Amino acid sequence: MLARHAFAYLLSHGVPALVGFLGIAVYSRMLSPEQYGRYALVLAVSALVNAIVFEWLKVSVLRHYKSSNQSEAFYMTVKVAFIGLMAGTLAIAAITLLVSEWLSPPLVLLALLLCWAQAWYQLNLSLLRAELSPVRYGRVAFARSLLGLILGILFIAAGYGEIGLVIGIVVGLVLPLLPLFWQRWGWRFHQKAMDYTLLRQFAAYGLPLTLTLLLGMVIHQSDRIIISEMIGIEATGMYAVTYDLTEQTIFTLMLIINLAAFPLAVKALEEKGEEAAREQVKANTSLLLAIGIPALCGLVVLREGVAELFLGEAFRETAVLLMPYIAVGALLKGFKLYGVDIMFHLYKQTKLQMVPVAVAAIANVILTIALLPTYDLEGAAFATVVAYGLAIALAWLFINKQMGRLPFPGKDFVKVLCATAIMLLCMWPFLGSAHWSMLILQVGIGGLSYGVACLLLFRKQVQRMYKKVNRKQNQPVIEKRGDGQ
């Protein structure tokens, strides 16, 4: 089931990711580093507010969807809570503008609108994930990415620069959700229909995650703000575009696996018990590593060609320098979130997450400030790698002490390393050219050689999967026909 769902999410999330790559290629050619830097800062502020205010509601809805029976009270509770959070952020933004003289009102308004749109979009996608509806998920995700790209390009071409890009993204986030709004939410607002017991369950599970999510965002976004203050907005643009391209390559692939894997782990825990859930987590982690490790190594050895193809000329030199650090950080981030932290979510021990992430966030800020003057942008990227590594080590220790051994697939990890080594050896004779045609050839050779190596090294798992699929296909299908059919 994991492989089938992962493939469905690969189509539904991978295609929007390709649109995202196209967006980076276009934006980095239409915007200057300074403009991209301002755009990156708006995204960073929006992401931080989203993590503080809205993220707990999204993860709580995903975790409690199955047990809530999806009643009218469930949807009304979520809607009322979301509107209340919107009102709170609006009040905070208004107060901030009143007491601050240096903040730009248009940028604050844009960040707030982007935050609301992202939160509403992610909340609805979480419901589609909980329903195990990857096809519908994919339609919404594809429409969002395509609309955002087209509108962003049009607004930039019209002369609105980074502000036009943000407006295009906001509209792209909201429009694809209109059918879901009419079907699920509507305009009705009945506070009496709320289930306060359910809301308390949301809060008990999700609110402890707020600090954890905020600290995670500090690791991910604080470097952009620090770079802007210590070096300048242009350097922020250089750093952000490289980060966006590199992380989207690796982390998105791992995200796709988790989109399919997490609901299966929850289902295994609730229907079959703890041991089945641990086995599912182990299988999930194996697939995460099988996707993330070769993606990391391939991106590092092909970084010159990737930068040449996807980035504007002003960004390429910095991108080639930073990609190895950011790629390692993206892999560690994906493994931490989807291979380690998943245990905290399954066992509803989210409070334990806070300590590892807090230590890592503090270390990231201190290291970034300390390393930037000497090592420039490389120092910021290295600080992120150290922070994620530290967070993984501490979280792993907490899990082993509180929940038993982390279900890590040691044998599969070694097999993935061997398959990746074979892939790199096959690619090696073809390296050296950054032309797009050679890049396609290099990626093709790498993907083919890695696939063959995995088929050989994981032949028992492949045989079991083949027999299972074949057995299902050979089962007799009993059709029930109604009257008149």
C-alpha positions as MATLAB code, in Angstrom:
seq = 'MLARHAFAYLLSHGVPALVGFLGIAVYSRMLSPEQYGRYALVLAVSALVNAIVFEWLKVSVLRHYKSSNQSEAFYMTVKVAFIGLMAGTLAIAAITLLVSEWLSPPLVLLALLLCWAQAWYQLNLSLLRAELSPVRYGRVAFARSLLGLILGILFIAAGYGEIGLVIGIVVGLVLPLLPLFWQRWGWRFHQKAMDYTLLRQFAAYGLPLTLTLLLGMVIHQSDRIIISEMIGIEATGMYAVTYDLTEQTIFTLMLIINLAAFPLAVKALEEKGEEAAREQVKANTSLLLAIGIPALCGLVVLREGVAELFLGEAFRETAVLLMPYIAVGALLKGFKLYGVDIMFHLYKQTKLQMVPVAVAAIANVILTIALLPTYDLEGAAFATVVAYGLAIALAWLFINKQMGRLPFPGKDFVKVLCATAIMLLCMWPFLGSAHWSMLILQVGIGGLSYGVACLLLFRKQVQRMYKKVNRKQNQPVIEKRGDGQ';
ca = [
       0.000    0.000    0.000;
       2.871    2.380    0.803;
       4.410    2.010   -2.652;
       1.032    2.529   -4.353;
       0.199    5.620   -2.318;
       3.739    6.980   -2.710;
       3.497    6.632   -6.494;
       0.155    8.422   -6.483;
       1.610   11.259   -4.431;
       4.672   11.303   -6.693;
       2.376   12.191   -9.567;
       0.209   14.548   -7.538;
       3.082   16.350   -5.803;
       5.929   15.750   -8.230;
       4.286   17.554  -11.130;
       3.683   20.708   -9.043;
       7.307   20.440   -7.909;
       8.403   20.497  -11.550;
       6.298   23.628  -12.014;
       8.094   25.020   -8.966;
      11.467   24.348  -10.591;
      10.274   26.201  -13.671;
       9.193   29.067  -11.434;
      12.637   29.341   -9.843;
      14.229   29.317  -13.302;
      11.949   32.134  -14.476;
      11.973   34.234  -11.292;
      15.772   34.147  -11.028;
      15.930   35.564  -14.549;
      13.193   38.190  -14.120;
      14.114   39.420  -10.618;
      17.381   40.887   -9.409;
      19.073   39.376   -6.324;
      17.804   42.360   -4.315;
      14.194   41.833   -5.443;
      14.405   38.101   -4.790;
      15.813   38.910   -1.365;
      12.770   41.026   -0.455;
      10.491   38.278   -1.764;
      12.386   35.729    0.370;
      11.980   37.892    3.480;
       8.199   38.117    2.962;
       8.103   34.329    2.626;
      10.232   33.927    5.754;
       8.010   36.171    7.891;
       4.867   34.493    6.551;
       6.274   31.042    7.303;
       7.213   32.022   10.853;
       3.725   33.395   11.575;
       2.162   30.320   10.006;
       4.265   28.056   12.235;
       3.383   29.994   15.381;
      -0.337   30.464   14.801;
      -1.797   27.975   12.322;
       0.377   24.883   12.039;
      -0.877   23.273   15.250;
      -4.428   23.260   13.885;
      -3.344   21.602   10.646;
      -1.427   18.757   12.308;
      -4.208   18.241   14.864;
      -6.812   17.903   12.121;
      -4.644   15.345   10.333;
      -4.081   13.329   13.513;
      -7.717   13.338   14.741;
      -9.571   13.138   11.431;
     -10.140    9.379   11.492;
     -11.464    9.294   15.068;
     -13.744   12.342   14.648;
     -16.192   10.653   12.205;
     -15.991   13.836   10.087;
     -19.237   15.215   11.487;
     -20.634   18.699   10.887;
     -19.319   19.639   14.325;
     -15.815   18.642   13.225;
     -15.802   21.012   10.249;
     -17.486   23.816   12.169;
     -14.928   23.498   14.972;
     -12.050   23.728   12.518;
     -13.634   26.678   10.669;
     -14.354   28.702   13.807;
     -10.859   28.038   15.144;
      -9.286   29.140   11.848;
     -11.309   32.362   11.698;
     -10.349   33.138   15.280;
      -6.672   32.674   14.458;
      -7.034   34.965   11.430;
      -8.556   37.668   13.627;
      -5.721   37.312   16.118;
      -3.005   37.689   13.483;
      -4.782   40.715   11.989;
      -4.856   42.410   15.394;
      -1.173   41.664   16.017;
      -0.225   43.004   12.570;
      -2.188   46.219   13.172;
      -0.553   46.771   16.571;
       2.885   46.062   15.113;
       2.410   48.681   12.398;
       1.213   51.248   14.947;
       4.260   50.881   17.204;
       6.858   50.379   14.465;
       8.239   53.136   12.259;
      10.506   51.100    9.978;
       8.163   48.297    8.850;
       6.611   48.705    5.403;
       2.776   48.461    5.595;
       2.451   46.942    2.081;
       4.997   44.217    2.886;
       3.335   43.459    6.240;
      -0.054   43.209    4.521;
       1.385   40.936    1.839;
       3.019   38.700    4.444;
      -0.284   38.470    6.339;
      -2.314   37.617    3.223;
       0.278   35.049    2.189;
       0.217   33.530    5.674;
      -3.583   33.172    5.634;
      -3.596   31.718    2.125;
      -0.838   29.211    2.915;
      -2.501   28.139    6.158;
      -5.907   27.610    4.520;
      -4.347   25.755    1.602;
      -2.295   23.458    3.861;
      -5.293   22.776    6.105;
      -7.393   21.605    3.165;
      -4.576   19.473    1.789;
      -4.197   17.863    5.218;
      -7.843   16.808    5.060;
      -7.306   15.295    1.612;
      -4.288   13.413    2.972;
      -6.314   12.097    5.891;
      -8.958   10.883    3.433;
      -6.219    9.057    1.470;
      -7.233   10.988   -1.667;
      -3.954   11.520   -3.554;
      -5.650   12.145   -6.913;
      -7.758   15.031   -5.664;
      -4.779   16.243   -3.654;
      -2.775   16.299   -6.870;
      -5.373   18.270   -8.782;
      -5.447   20.986   -6.146;
      -1.643   21.067   -5.810;
      -1.127   21.225   -9.577;
      -3.712   23.985  -10.029;
      -2.094   25.977   -7.214;
       1.414   25.705   -8.631;
       0.393   26.449  -12.220;
      -1.819   29.416  -11.324;
       0.837   30.835   -9.003;
       3.487   30.533  -11.710;
       1.403   32.112  -14.476;
       0.050   34.952  -12.348;
       3.443   35.612  -10.750;
       5.115   35.898  -14.155;
       2.349   38.161  -15.466;
       2.562   40.511  -12.477;
       6.373   40.653  -12.661;
       6.204   41.352  -16.403;
       3.690   44.128  -15.690;
       6.329   45.854  -13.574;
       5.210   44.929  -10.049;
       8.401   43.028   -9.222;
       8.502   40.931   -6.066;
       5.174   42.386   -4.838;
       3.457   41.112   -7.972;
       5.031   37.693   -7.444;
       3.623   37.447   -3.910;
       0.158   38.538   -5.098;
       0.252   35.890   -7.821;
       1.166   33.201   -5.284;
      -1.662   34.261   -2.938;
      -4.276   34.119   -5.698;
      -2.881   30.779   -6.859;
      -3.261   29.369   -3.349;
      -6.871   30.487   -2.903;
      -8.583   29.857   -6.257;
      -8.120   26.036   -6.441;
      -9.735   25.701   -2.997;
     -13.062   27.281   -3.997;
     -14.739   23.931   -4.898;
     -13.618   22.462   -1.563;
     -14.904   25.555    0.213;
     -18.403   25.147   -1.205;
     -18.477   21.387   -0.571;
     -17.020   21.316    2.935;
     -17.144   24.685    4.596;
     -19.660   27.114    3.132;
     -20.521   30.534    4.529;
     -22.475   29.260    7.516;
     -21.031   30.190   10.871;
     -22.643   28.533   13.898;
     -20.538   28.792   16.992;
     -23.043   26.608   18.883;
     -22.304   23.745   16.491;
     -18.701   23.655   17.678;
     -17.411   20.638   19.582;
     -15.396   22.145   22.426;
     -14.198   18.722   23.546;
     -12.722   18.192   20.099;
     -11.157   21.654   20.179;
      -9.511   20.806   23.501;
      -8.162   17.610   21.931;
      -6.765   19.676   19.071;
      -5.126   22.038   21.534;
      -3.717   19.285   23.751;
      -2.094   17.594   20.761;
      -1.233   20.562   18.574;
      -0.302   23.460   20.843;
       2.840   21.790   22.233;
       3.888   21.547   18.601;
       3.686   25.327   18.181;
       7.012   25.957   19.883;
       8.543   22.969   18.118;
       7.319   24.177   14.723;
       8.443   27.715   15.431;
      11.901   26.521   16.403;
      12.000   24.390   13.270;
      11.190   27.487   11.249;
      13.956   29.341   13.080;
      16.410   26.756   11.766;
      14.936   27.015    8.278;
      14.250   30.751    7.948;
      16.320   32.689   10.497;
      19.465   32.564    8.375;
      17.758   34.674    5.688;
      16.846   37.366    8.202;
      20.326   37.305    9.774;
      22.007   37.479    6.353;
      19.811   40.451    5.441;
      20.891   42.298    8.591;
      24.605   41.375    8.544;
      25.417   41.321    4.807;
      22.510   42.792    2.867;
      19.287   42.074    1.030;
      21.130   41.107   -2.176;
      23.025   38.351   -0.348;
      19.689   37.150    1.037;
      18.419   36.777   -2.519;
      21.521   34.826   -3.563;
      21.191   32.501   -0.581;
      17.414   32.078   -0.783;
      17.233   31.128   -4.456;
      19.910   28.453   -3.959;
      18.146   27.179   -0.858;
      14.776   27.074   -2.639;
      16.134   25.154   -5.625;
      18.225   22.674   -3.638;
      15.734   21.924   -0.902;
      12.862   21.624   -3.343;
      14.841   18.948   -5.184;
      15.532   16.708   -2.170;
      13.028   17.626    0.515;
      10.053   17.525   -1.861;
      10.855   13.925   -2.774;
      10.952   12.977    0.911;
       7.760   14.952    1.536;
       5.998   12.904   -1.139;
       6.906    9.695    0.690;
       5.628   11.105    3.980;
       2.349   12.259    2.443;
       1.607    8.618    1.696;
       3.394    7.084    4.680;
       2.155    8.977    7.744;
      -1.567    8.128    7.389;
      -0.595    4.465    6.922;
       1.430    4.526   10.139;
      -1.489    6.098   12.028;
      -3.850    3.508   10.570;
      -1.516    0.663   11.571;
      -1.289    1.990   15.132;
      -5.049    2.393   15.550;
      -6.079   -0.858   13.864;
      -3.209   -3.310   14.482;
      -1.287   -1.934   17.432;
       2.140   -0.603   18.335;
       4.288   -3.318   16.769;
       2.593   -2.962   13.384;
       3.039    0.814   13.543;
       6.757    0.450   14.258;
       7.152   -1.890   11.286;
       5.326    0.621    9.103;
       7.596    3.441   10.303;
      10.615    1.270    9.508;
       9.325    0.669    5.980;
       8.589    4.384    5.603;
      12.119    5.326    6.680;
      13.641    2.809    4.288;
      11.831    4.412    1.370;
      12.775    7.899    2.600;
      16.463    6.991    2.553;
      16.167    5.199   -0.784;
      14.887    8.434   -2.320;
      16.816   11.067   -0.350;
      20.384    9.721   -0.399;
      20.744    9.262   -4.192;
      19.004   12.609   -4.757;
      21.567   14.286   -2.486;
      24.578   12.675   -4.154;
      23.260   13.233   -7.656;
      22.553   16.907   -7.026;
      26.009   17.494   -5.558;
      27.891   15.989   -8.509;
      25.604   17.671  -11.073;
      25.296   21.047   -9.351;
      27.022   23.052  -12.108;
      24.619   21.778  -14.748;
      21.621   22.276  -12.459;
      22.632   25.870  -11.722;
      23.205   26.546  -15.422;
      19.774   25.202  -16.368;
      17.588   26.497  -13.536;
      19.118   29.772  -12.350;
      19.772   33.184  -13.809;
      23.376   34.152  -14.432;
      23.568   36.448  -11.398;
      22.825   33.527   -9.037;
      24.864   30.647  -10.509;
      28.291   31.077   -8.952;
      26.896   31.321   -5.429;
      24.576   28.373   -6.053;
      27.408   26.033   -7.085;
      29.267   26.973   -3.904;
      26.331   26.481   -1.513;
      24.489   23.498   -2.983;
      26.472   20.723   -1.211;
      25.811   22.207    2.240;
      22.142   22.906    1.580;
      21.620   19.466    0.025;
      22.964   17.736    3.138;
      20.794   19.986    5.300;
      17.704   19.134    3.224;
      18.326   15.398    3.627;
      18.823   15.749    7.377;
      15.683   17.879    7.654;
      13.598   15.316    5.785;
      14.955   12.428    7.847;
      14.352   14.310   11.096;
      10.762   15.266   10.283;
       9.612   12.062    8.602;
      11.920    9.371    9.953;
      12.431   10.471   13.571;
       9.759   12.978   14.646;
       7.008   10.724   13.328;
       7.384    8.681   16.528;
       6.489   11.706   18.678;
       3.344   12.231   16.597;
       2.237    8.605   16.645;
       2.568    8.338   20.408;
       1.192   11.866   20.964;
       4.358   12.804   22.872;
       4.834   16.087   21.044;
       6.103   17.902   24.146;
       9.291   15.809   23.996;
      10.052   17.269   20.562;
      10.653   20.739   21.934;
      13.998   20.172   23.647;
      15.963   18.821   20.633;
      14.552   21.471   18.307;
      15.131   24.273   20.837;
      18.786   23.314   21.268;
      19.223   23.038   17.497;
      17.526   26.401   16.817;
      19.702   28.207   19.357;
      22.809   26.537   17.936;
      21.787   27.536   14.410;
      21.346   31.218   15.277;
      24.598   31.387   17.260;
      26.615   29.561   14.585;
      25.150   31.663   11.764;
      26.044   34.918   13.521;
      29.507   33.601   14.420;
      30.393   32.128   11.012;
      28.964   34.757    8.637;
      31.736   37.370    9.110;
      34.480   34.847    8.287;
      32.879   32.291    5.971;
      30.140   34.413    4.381;
      27.132   32.474    3.035;
      28.916   29.134    3.393;
      28.936   29.717    7.140;
      25.148   30.109    7.236;
      24.625   26.944    5.189;
      27.047   24.977    7.387;
      25.269   26.201   10.531;
      22.005   24.740    9.221;
      23.639   21.346    8.629;
      25.008   21.284   12.181;
      21.619   22.314   13.608;
      19.702   19.530   11.871;
      22.342   16.962   12.804;
      22.147   18.025   16.443;
      18.336   17.888   16.409;
      18.383   14.338   15.009;
      20.894   13.116   17.588;
      18.954   14.535   20.545;
      15.545   13.385   19.262;
      16.903    9.888   18.624;
      18.200    9.774   22.198;
      14.825   10.898   23.609;
      12.928    8.294   21.579;
      15.215    5.449   22.634;
      14.735    6.378   26.285;
      10.983    7.053   26.229;
       9.517    4.856   23.454;
      11.995    2.075   22.843;
      14.459    1.839   19.992;
      13.831    3.994   16.953;
      12.719    1.649   14.136;
      15.653    2.418   11.839;
      16.229    0.108    8.823;
      19.974   -0.482    9.229;
      20.302   -3.180    6.547;
      18.302   -1.197    4.017;
      20.425    1.878    4.780;
      23.597   -0.030    3.845;
      21.946   -1.307    0.662;
      20.957    2.229   -0.324;
      24.538    3.412    0.202;
      25.817    0.585   -2.014;
      23.264    1.344   -4.734;
      24.173    5.042   -4.590;
      27.875    4.211   -4.915;
      27.103    2.143   -8.022;
      25.092    5.053   -9.416;
      27.984    7.489   -8.920;
      30.469    5.098  -10.525;
      28.237    4.778  -13.592;
      27.819    8.557  -13.820;
      31.494    9.380  -13.327;
      32.684    8.987  -16.975;
      29.982   11.404  -18.144;
      30.691   14.231  -15.697;
      32.474   17.437  -16.667;
      29.955   19.199  -18.905;
      27.296   21.600  -17.613;
      25.307   21.711  -20.866;
      21.618   20.884  -20.486;
      21.782   17.976  -22.942;
      24.590   16.337  -20.961;
      22.680   16.982  -17.740;
      19.713   15.017  -19.099;
      22.056   12.175  -20.093;
      23.758   12.191  -16.689;
      20.429   12.116  -14.840;
      19.179    9.301  -17.064;
      22.287    7.186  -16.521;
      22.194    7.838  -12.795;
      18.514    6.980  -12.457;
      18.788    3.823  -14.565;
      21.892    2.510  -12.791;
      20.429    3.241   -9.357;
      17.169    1.538  -10.267;
      18.942   -1.598  -11.492;
      21.158   -1.666   -8.395;
      18.097   -1.387   -6.133;
      16.318   -4.194   -7.985;
      19.317   -6.443   -7.356;
      19.939   -5.412   -3.750;
      16.261   -5.362   -2.741;
      15.214   -8.342   -4.846;
      13.428  -10.113   -1.970;
      11.288   -7.061   -1.211;
      10.562   -6.613   -4.922;
       9.557  -10.271   -5.254;
       7.226  -10.015   -2.257;
       5.644   -6.864   -3.667;
       5.227   -8.482   -7.097;
       3.569  -11.580   -5.611;
       1.255   -9.420   -3.526;
       0.193   -7.320   -6.510;
      -0.187  -10.402   -8.702;
      -2.290  -12.136   -6.053;
      -4.636   -9.148   -5.822;
      -4.987   -8.954   -9.593;
      -5.866  -12.656   -9.812;
      -8.564  -12.467   -7.148;
     -12.062  -12.911   -8.633;
     -14.023   -9.696   -8.874;
     -17.637   -9.964   -7.769;
     -19.793   -7.289   -9.295;
     -22.976   -6.324   -7.612;
     -25.571   -5.199  -10.073;
     -28.638   -3.298   -9.081;
     -32.087   -3.332  -10.643;
     -32.125   -2.267  -14.249;
     -28.383   -2.746  -14.744;
];
